[in-house]
């Protein structure tokens, strides 16, 4: 038997399957999708089985093949569908095949090859002499080489000599990071009658032993958790050991799932009566689910129109058909609220996958899926890789969100992967948003997806009234506060009425940059071409790209002036200003700084929901999906923040953010208001957001995209190069550009090479090439060939090159 295996070496020259002989004792275990350990050069590495050839005769030179060393799983973690999809992703996103495979697995399954130092039989007490390292190896027989280097630095240089003399040897081992949680349970070994006899035979002083047996009787002899017996009844280990010695009970270790929602009780809400609009959009979706054929829908519904209830009904119908459903949300902040609704509706059939879980919790949720113990997955971007085998429905909520695009290799978009899976499984794809991505809406208008509209809120509730404040006029009126007079007045009004509000600012920190007013010096990161952001909570200036942090100086480093000040506005500064203007106001701030601790998202949102805060202040994580009945005001401090970025999507992102933030207000019985503060009130993205008019914005933005030649009229590929030396990175960029210019179709536009908008990150200088193309079916193959040619040139130069197909971040 021969196994075809892709090995964990993510470079172009090894981007293919390798043949390995499967020894007889491993043949019953190995299957397509299995993780295996194989020798590769001098090392042992993890690999993934993508094919099996039963007939050895079909492989020439089979006698030269190396043996598979180990099969790592009882059940293969990769389904045939996921393996097929990984090959497609490798070609589509121009990444190594193994990288696409690893994107589909929990972190604990990505075993790493480690080099170990091992004692041979020749290492005895006499050979150890006075060496601390040799004595340690004599006792333990094996040590990790990196640990040897740390603990025995003085003797480390002697290791090669000891290896040569035969005292020591090295070997590679692939180690998983898998841990399985186990708990102790008590199981009765007596039937009901014998239990009663045993209770009666115990002496009066054996109170705890009697209590254990009584509990066994009460629970019909079921297993009881040792932890529960200790926490709820104060029963210690000693009486349990005594009962075990008598042969009346057994204490067993049982594997349990790490469930982040284990102690939560979810109340199922009564199913709502659907509105005519909900019925209208549900009809075609449910028909497609019933027919079991591929269909894709774009559900364009205003904020508060009841899209989630449509999703829940579609999922319920999918489960009734015996199929599985994946539900994607864009932000971690959305997950607690969504999980609550899903757990209430579908109970134990739901698994949750998102980055706020610990690795162990995430692994256990993933195992529920692979073991077919759940039928619905709710999660962020990577949940699209849930190892289901019969996907009937995929829902992408807030489909316009840029967080669905992965910014590290493999640079996939969850929407494209979802489309592939829906087609492969003959399933239904539903994408929903109040502000769809321009490319998605354009495809829907051309018939690629069926467009379903929900233009009204549930119960015909009015959309919030939007007030646009021109901050230039505020300056002329001598108002230098970050709050306009209109917003100040409305905050005071909501406080008087004891209603809640959401205030949005798309920045974290206290101020955006620190500058000397005497000489103009601006504090910048020493590793990146970016200004440092001041954080008042710990008086530091921090780079939000590489994490470089310094204490806030009292004097200018250039001219020693004391006039070094903070400029711009961050969330911390808004919080401080609110406290100053409205004494006693209760502000709950949500940004990366306040939500880094596990569970902090849910904790802060629950505080706000329970009325412990007047204002929810935050960055993008509060902009979408949140639903609070008493929020009647949404304030947007600086609507222009995202409007003037060097990004062709700047106007689209601004319109989406303003619409989504505004949509948090007035979602229930109370009417809502939105205040947008801007220095460019005449910009079309702000004008159309004021009127909640997506079609008008779409028309204006499409004209801009046509004029400038950007998606959806052209597709893009961004190729970025980085190196510690400027001349080297420039040579690399020009080498690639010259190769492509000679081979690209005349209709494809090559822009660059030019310096990236942020020309240095983490001490590496950056250049880029942009390709604009309409229809070049062979472009993926050409880029693969160009990458291979570039690798040949790059052997000595060590220029890092990344290729991003359909990029979302151009900085």
N, C-alpha and C positions, 0 to 999 in steps of 0.2 A: 504493500500500500504506500502511495506517495501523497504527501500533503503539499498543496500550493499555499505558500505563506508570505504575507507582507510583513516585513520586519520593521521594528521601531528605530529606523534610521531615516529621519525626514529630510533627505537631500535628493536632488534630481537623479543622480546616477544609480540610486537604489530604489527608484520609484517604480517597482514592478514586483510580481510574485517570484519567490524562490522555491525550488523543489527540495523537499526533505523526505527522507525515508522514515516511515512510522514503524517502530519496533513492535513485535507481536503483542506485548503486554499492554501497549497503549491503544491498540486498535479498537477495543470496545468503548474507549472513552472519547476518542477524537471525533469531532463532527464539524461541519461547516459552521463558522461563527465562533469556534472555540478560541480561547486565548491559550497560547503555548509558550514554552521556553525553548529556544533553539540556539545552537552555537553559531556565531557570526564573526568570522575572523578569530581573534583571540578571546572574544567576549561571549557571554551568554546574554541574549536579549529576549524581550517579549515580542511575540508575533501574533498574527491573527490568520486563521485558516480561511481561505476564500474558495478553495476547491480541493476535492479529493479524487485521486485516480486509483481505483481498486486494482487495476491490472498493471503491475510493475513493468511488464514487457513493453508497454507503450512509451516508456521513458528511456531514451538512449543514455548510455553511460550511467545507469542507475547505481552501479557499484561504487561510484565516486561520491554519492550523496551522503550527507551527514544525517545523523539520527535526531529526531525530535527528542528533547530531554524530558519534558514534563507537559502534561495537560493540566491547566490551572483551575478549570471549573467543571462541576458535574453537569450543569446546564449551560450551553453556550450563551454568552451575554449579547451576542449580535444575531439578529434574525436575518434570513436571506434577503428580505426587503431592505434592511438597513445597510447590508453589505453592497447591494446593488446601488443604493442611494449614495454611499460613500464614493463609489467609483465615478458616478455622475458629478458629485460635488468636486472631486479632484480635477476633473476636466473643465467644469464650469467656472470654478474659482481659482484655477491654476495653482493648486497647492498639492503637496505630497499626499498620496493616497492614505498613508498611515495617519496623517494629521487629521484628515476628514473622519477616519474611523474613531480616533481618540476623542473627537468632539462629541461623539454619541455616548460616551461612557462616563459614569461617575468617576470623580478624581481618584477614589480609592482603588479602582481597577487598573489604573495606569501604572503598572509595576515598573520600577526602575532597576537597571542593572547596577550592582554595587561590587566593588573589588574588595575581596577579603584576603587577609594574611593567615595562612594555616600552618600549624605545626606538623611536621612529618614524623614518622616513627623514629627517625634518627635523633630527634630532640629529646634527650633524657636529662636527668638532674645534673650530671657531670658537664654536659654541653652548655647548660644554662650559665654556668660560672657566676659572675656578678651582675649580669645584665638583667635589669628590671623588666625589660620588654620580653626577653626570652622566658623568664620565670612566669610572666603573665600568660604567655602563649602556652607554656607547659601545663598550666592549670586549666585555662579556658579552651585550648586547642584552636581557637579561631578568633580573630579580631578584625573589625572593619578598618580598612587601610586609612581612611580619612581620620579615624579616631586615633590610630597609631601615630600619625603625623602630629596631631595636637598634643597627645599625652606624653609621647616619648620623642620629642623633637630632637634631643641630643643624639639618640640612638638611631634615628630614622635613616641617616646616611649609611648606616652599616647594613641595612636590610638587603640590598642587592647582593652583598658578599655572602650573607647567610643563605640566601636563595641559591646562589651558585654552589655553595658547599653542601646543599641538600638538606639543611636543617629546617628550612621554611619553604613554602610554596604559595603561589597566589592562585586564586580562582574567582570567577565571576558568578554572582548569584542574582537572580531576579526576585525581588521581594515585593509582595503586595502590601498595601496599607490597610487591608481589610480588618476590621474589628467587628465582632458580633456581640451584641449586648446579651448577657445572660443574667437571669435572676433565679434565686433559690425558691423552690416550691415544696410544700409538704403534701404528701399523698398518703391516704389511709390504706393500710394493708389488711384491714378487718372489714367484714360486712356489718350491716346495721346492728344485728343481734349481738355480735361479738364486741362491737363498739360500746354498746350499753353495758355489757358485762365488765369491760375494761374500766369504764368510768366508775362503776360501783366498787371495783376492787382497789382503787387508788386510796391511799391514806388521806386524812383530812388536810395535812400540811401541803400536799401536792396540788396546790390550787391552780397553778399555771398549766400543769400537765392536764388537769381535768378540763380547764377552759379550752385547750386546743382540741381535745376529743369532742367536747360539746359543739364546738364550731364545725368540726367535721360532720357531725350528725346533722346539724342545722343545714349545712350546704350539700346534703346528700352525698357525702364522701368525696366531693370534688376536691381538686388540688387547691391549696390556699397559699398565697404569697407570704414568704417569711417576712418581707418588708412590711406588708399590711398587718401581720400579726404583731410585729414590733410597734409600728406607728399607732395603730388603732387600739390595741389591747395591752401594750406594754409587755409582751411575752418575749423573753430573752432566748438566746441560743441553748442555754443549759437544759431547760425542760424538754426542748425539741430533741437534743442529743440523747436524753434519758429515754424518751419514747421510742427513738430509733433503735437504741440498744435492746429494748424489750421486743423489738420486731413488730411493733404496732403501726409505725409509720415509716415512710421512706422520704429522705430529703434529697431532692433532685435539682440539677441545674438545667434550666429550660431557656432556650433562646427566645428573646422577645424583641419586638420592633421598637426602635426609638421613634416614638410618635409625638411630634411637637404639639399635637392637639388632643393628646390622650385624656387629659383631665378637663376638657371643655365639653359643655353640653350645648348642642345647637338645636334651637326650636324651629321646626318647620312652619313657615308662614303659610297662611291659606293661599291657594293659587288665585291670582287675580282674575277678574273678568277682563278678557282682552278687549282693547279698543278696536274700532273698525280698521284703523291703520295697521295695528298689530296683526289682526286677522288677515289683512290684505297681503302683508309681506310674508307671513307664515305659510300661506297656502302653497306657493311654488316651492319653498324650501322643504316642506313636509312631503310634497309630492315626489321630489327628487330622492328624499330619504327612503320613501316607500318603494320606489322603483329600483333602488340599489344601483343607480348609474351615476357617473361623474357629472357634477354641475358646480359652477362657481358663481357666487353672488357678492355684490358690493351693496351693503346696507347703509345708505346715507340717511342718518337720522339725527335731528338736532339734539342738543344736550337735554336730558330729561324726557326723551320721547318714549322710553321703555324698551330700549334695545336688549337689555340684559334678560328681560322676561322672554323675549323672542328666542334668545340663545338657549335659555333653560328648557323651554318647551321643545326646541329642536333636539337637544341632547336627550331629553326623556324619550322622545320618539325613536332616536337612534338606539338607545339601550333596549327598548322594547323589540327592536328588530334583531337583537342579539349581537350588535356591533359595538365598537368602542369610540370614544370621543376625546379629542384634545382641545383644551380651551387655553389660549394664550392671552396674557395681559402684559402691558409694556413695562410697568415699574413695580419694584418691590412694594412700594407704598400702596399699590392697589390690591395686593394679594390678600391681606387679612380680611378686608371687606368682602372680596369675592369668595374667599374660602368659606366664610360664614354662610353665604348664600348657597354655595354648592354643597357644603356638608349638611346643611339643614334639609336640602332637597334630596340628595343622593346618599347621605350617610357614609357608611364604610366603603362604598364603591368609589370613593374619591381619593386619589393620591395627589400630593402637592409637591412640586419641584421648583424651587427658586433659591437664589444665592444666600438668602438670609438664614437658611437652615445650616446646621453643622454638617460636616462631611458624612458623619455617621447617620444622621437623620435622613440626609438626601439619599444615601446608599440604601437605607431601609425602605424608603418610599419607592425607589427604583426597583427593589426586589419584589415589592408587592405587584408591580406591573409585570415583570418578567415571569412571576409565578401565577399570573392570571387571577390575582385576588382582588383587583380593582378594574373598573371599566371606564373611569373618567380621570383625566389628568388635568390639573389646573396649574399653570406655571408661567414663568417668563420665557424668554427666547429659546433656551436650549430644551425646553419641554417638548419641542417639536420632534425631538429624537426619542420620545417614549417608545420602548420596545413592544408596542402592541402588534398583533398579527392580523387584525381585522378592523382597521380604522374606517369608520363610517361617516364621521363628521369632524372637521377641523374648524374652529372658530378663532379668528384673530380680532380681538377687541382693540379699539384705537389703532387701526391698522396703519395710520400715517406715522406712527411714532418711530423716530430714528433709532431708538434702543433695540429695535428688531434687527438692526444691522450689526453684525459682529465686526469689531474693529481690530481683532487679532486674527492671525491665520488659524483656520480657514475663514476668509472674510465673506461669509454667507449672509443672505437675507432670509429671515424666517418665512417671509411671505412666499419667496420663490421655492423654498424647500417644502412648504405646506402645499403649494400648487402641485409639485412633483408627487408628493405622497397621496394627495387626493386623487390624482389621475391614476396612479399605480394601483390604488385600492378600490377604484370605482366608487369613491366617496364624495361627499359634499363639502365644499369650502365656502365659509361665510366670513367675509371681512366687513367689519363695522366701524363707522366713525362719523362724528359730526363734521369733521374737516378732512376728508380723504386726501391721501397723497395725490399730487397732480397727475403722476404717471398712472396711478390706479384708476382715477376718475376718467382719464382720457381713454384708457383701455375699455372701461365700462361703456362709455359713450360710443365706442366703435364696435361693441358687441362681444368683446373677449370675455367679459363677465356680464351677468344680468344685473342691471341697476334697479334696486328697490329703494323707495323713498319714504321717509317718515318726517314730514316737514313741521309737525306740531308736537307740543309736549302733551303728556298724558293728562287727561281731564281738561284739555284746552287751556291749561295754565299759560299765562302770558310769558313771553321771553323777557328777561330783565331789561329795564330801561338803561341805556348806555349814555354816560356823560363824558364827553371828550374835553379835557382841559389842556389848553395851549400853555405850556410852562414858560414860554417867552413873555406872555402877558402877565404871568405871575411875577416874573422878575421886574417887569416895568412897574408893577404895583408894589414894589419893594418887599415882596414875599420871597425870602431866601430859604425858607424851610423846604424840606424834601416833600412835605405834604401841601398840596394846593388848598386853597380856601374851601373849595367844594368838598374835597375828601375829608378835610378837618371837620367840617360841619356835619358830614354824614357819619363819621366815626362817633362824634359826640351824640348824634341822634340815636344811633344803634345802642350805645352804652346806656342812654336814658331809657330806652325801650327794653333793655336786657336781651337784645338779639345778638347774634354772632356774626363775625365777618372773616373774610379771607383776604390777606394782603400778600401780593406776589411781587417778588423781585428776583430776576434771573441772575443773581450773584450771591455767593456766600462770602463770609469774612466781614470785616468792619468797614474797610474802604478798598478801592480797587488798586490804588498805587500810593507810594510814599515819595514825596518830592521836597527838595530844599527850595524855599522861596527866595533864598539869597543868590544861589548860583544856578538853579535849575536842575541840579543833579536828581535823577530818579533811581530809586533802588531797584536793581535788576538781579535776576538769578545769575549766579556765576557759571551755571551749566547750560542754561537755555536762554534764547533771545525772547525773554518775557519779563514783564515787571512783576515784582513781588506784591502779594496781597497782605494787608495788615489784618491780624486777628487780635482783637482787644482782649479776649478771655485769657490769653496767656502772654500778651504783649510781644508777639512774634510777627515777623514778616515771612510769608511762605510762598513757595512756587507750587502752583497747582498742577504742574506737569511732571516734575521729578521729585517733589517733596522736600527740596532744599529749604532749610529754615534757619533764620538767625534772629537773635533778640533785637527788638526795636531800638535803634541807636538814639541817644539824646542829642548828639551833635552830627552835623553832616560829615560823612567820611571824606568828602572832597575839600570843603572850605572851612570845616569846623564850626559853621554857623549853628546857632540854637534854633533857627527858624526852619526846622524840618517838620513837615505837616502831612496829614492824610487827606487824600483827594478821592472823590467818587463816593459811591454809596454801596454798602453791603448789607446783608441781612442783620448782622450784629448791630450795625449803626442804626438801622430802622427800629430795631427793638429798643435801643437806648433812647431814641428820639420819642417813641411812643410813650415810654415810661415817664419822660420829662414833660410831655405835653398833656398827658392824661394820667395824673397820679392815681395809682391803684389799679390801672388796667392790667388784666391778666393775659400775657402774651405766651403762646406756645410756638416756639421756633422750630421749624423742620428744615434742616439742610444737611449736607454731608457731615458737618461737624457734630450735630446733635443726634444723628441716627446711625453712628458707626457701631454702637453696641448692639448685640443680638437682641431682637425683640423690641428695640426702641421705637421703630415705626408704629407698631401696633399699640404700644404703651401710650405714645403721644396722641395718636388719633382717638384712642378710647377716652383719654382725659378730656379732649375737646368735645367728643360726642356726649360725654356725661355732664357737660356744662361747666367744667373746671377752668375753661379759658374763654376769654371774650374774642380773642384774635388768633387765628391760625396764620402765622407768618412763615413764608418759605420760598423755596426755589421751585424748579420744575416739578418736583415730586408732589406738590400740592395742586398742580394745575389740572389734573384730569382724573375722572373716575370716582372722586370722592362725593358722597351724598349725605349732607347734614341738613335736617329739617329746619333748624333755626338760623341758618346762614342766609342773610338778606342783603349783604353788601360784599362785593368783590372789588378790591382796589389794586390797580396795577401801577406801581411806582414809576417805572421807567420803561415805557413801551418800546422805546427806540433801541434798547440794549442789543437786541438780536438783529435789528434792521440794517445796521451799517457794517456787518461783518463781511469779509471778502469771501462770500459764499453765494452762488447763484440761487440757493434756496432761502436766502435771508428773508425775503418778503413773505414767502409761504410759511416759514416757521413762525414769523411774527403774527400772521393772521391766525394760524392754528393756536398759538399760545393765548392770544387775546380772547379768542372764541371759547377755548376750553376753560380758562380761568373765569371768564364771565359766566360760563355755564354752571359754576358752583352756586350761584346766587338764585334765590327764589324758586327752588325746585319743588317745594311743597305748598302748603296753604298760604304762606306769607309771600308777598311780592318782593322782587329783588331789584337792586340797582348795581350798576357797574360804573366805576370811575377809572378812566384811562388817562394817565398823565403822559404827555408827549411833547417833544419839540418839533415834530413834523406831522401835525394833525391832517395835513392835506394829502399824505401818502395814501395810495389806493388800498393798501393792506389794512390800514387803520380805518379808513372811511367805510370799507365793506364789512369789517369786523363790528363796527358800530351798529350796522343795520342787520347783522346776522345773515349776510347775503353771500353765501358760498358761490352760487353760479356766477354772480357778477365778478367776484374776485377771480374765479377760474378763467373767465374770458380775458380779463386784463393781464393776468399772469401768463397765460398762454401766448398772448401777443409778445410779451417780453421775451419768453423762452424762444419763440420762433425767430425773433429779431437777433438774439444773441447766440442761437444755435446750441441750446442746452436741452436736456430731457424735458418732455418726452419726444422731442423732434430728433434728437441725437442720443446715442448711448455713449457712456464715458468709460475709459480705463485710465486709472491714475497709477503711474509707476514712480515710486519714490526711492531715492538712493541716499545712503548716509555713510559717513566715515569721519574719523577724527581729524583728517587733513583735507583742506579745501581742494587743492589741485587733484588729489586722488579721486574725490567724489565727482568732480567736474569731468575727469577723464572717463569714469565709469558711465556717467549719464550720457556723454557724447558717444561712447562706444555702442551703447544700446540704441540710441536715437539713429545713428548712422546705419546700423543693421536693419532697423525697421523701415527707414525711409526708402531703402532700395527694394523693399518687398511689399509694402502696403498698397492696397488699391488706391486709385487716384481720388476716389470719393472720401477716403479717410483722411482726417486732418490731424497732423501731429504738431502739438504746441510745446515749445521748449527745446532743450532743457533750460530751466530757470531755477533760481533759488526758491525753495518753498516759502510760503507766507511766514511761517515760523522757521527761520533758517538754521537754528541750532537747538537741539533738545538733548539733554544728558551728555553734553560735551561732544556730540556728533553733529557735523554740518550736513545739511539736507538740501538735495536738488530733486527736481521732479520733471516728468514728462506727462503730458495729457494727450490721450487719443480720443477724438470725436468721430463716431462712425454711425451710419444708418443701417446698412445691411451688408455685413461682411462675414458670411458663414464660416469661413476658414480662419477667422481671427484667433480663436483659441489655439488652434494648431500652430499658427505662426508665432504666437507669444510663447508657446511651449518650446519651439525650436530656438527662438531668440534667447530664452532663459538658459537653454543648454549651451548655446554659443557664448553667452555672457559668463557662465560658470567656468568655461575653459579659460577665458581671458582673466577671470577673477581669482584664479588659484593663489596667486601671490599677493593680490591687492587687498583682499578681504573687505570689499565694499558690500554693505548690506543692501539688498534690493527687495522691495515688496511690490506686489501687483494687486491692485484693488479694482475689481470689476464692479461697475455701477457704484462708485464711492459715495458716501454720505458726508464724510469729513474731508475737506480739501486743504486744511491747514497743515 
